[in-house]
Amino acid sequence: MAHKQWFWQSKNAGEPVISEEGIPAHIAIIMDGNGRWAKKRALPRIAGHNEGMKTVREITRAANRLGVKVLTLYAFSTENWKRPKLEVDFLMKLPEEFLSTFLPELIEENVRVEMIGDMEQLPAHTRRAVQNAIDRTAENNGLILNFALNYGSRIELVQAVRSILKDVQAGTLSEQDITDEAVSRYLMTSHLPEPDLLIRTSGEHRLSNFMLWQLAYTEFFFTDVLWPDFSEKHLLEAVASYQKRSRRFGGLS
Ligand code: V0D
């Protein structure tokens, strides 16, 4: 027995220890540091975005292997339209580029593609590519790969308030019905569990208008690793860190 224990420790030396119970059902990631990655190499920012796209594939596969149910990736915020037009145009081609390469693999791996954010404002070519992926994976029941694309948490809450007001005025909702759970049902994430773990790469410690309501009880993991350098090993480190914490949801342990 002692021998077995020694063998196990030696084999896993230096690797994060993950238990099969307590895998976060929903991991959300702010994929930051693509521009910085490129700058360090004297490359244009778009080269960093391209490299970051490869990380999306690797982390999706790793999350699926781990048994994560939902992976939400913050790909483009409502504020990102302020970037130079050439960069925005390039970013809007990434969903097509990503899906033309990886959609067959996502289908093969039983991944369901979803998105949150305002789809209407996206260029038609981007919308078509994303909608095609959503449609073609709609029957899959493995990992939900949820892209936050043209997403902003405040506008999501503003729209929820407007919808709630409409339903109150229509008489289908009363003031007493407006509870914590009811508000959640008016958000774009109404069908998803709340994130258990939020990861932000690249050393920034901000939420940047991401899932303000949904992250109320979420564990945060910040790393200095730039998104293009983020690998399965780093994901496992984040999950191991998450598993060491005791979550109390405001109560006592
Ligand atoms: C750039 C790092 C995949 C973050 C990752 C339009 C910034 C690479 C997608 C994608 C982006 C989105 C929807 C979809 C399939 C793939 C993506 C954007 C940026 C913004 F259905 N990577 N990726 N979308 N980057």
Residues whose N, C-alpha, C, O or C-beta is under 5 A from the ligand:
A	BS01	V0D	M31 H49 G52 M53 V56 Y74 A75 F76 L91 M92 L94 P95 F98 V130 A133 F147
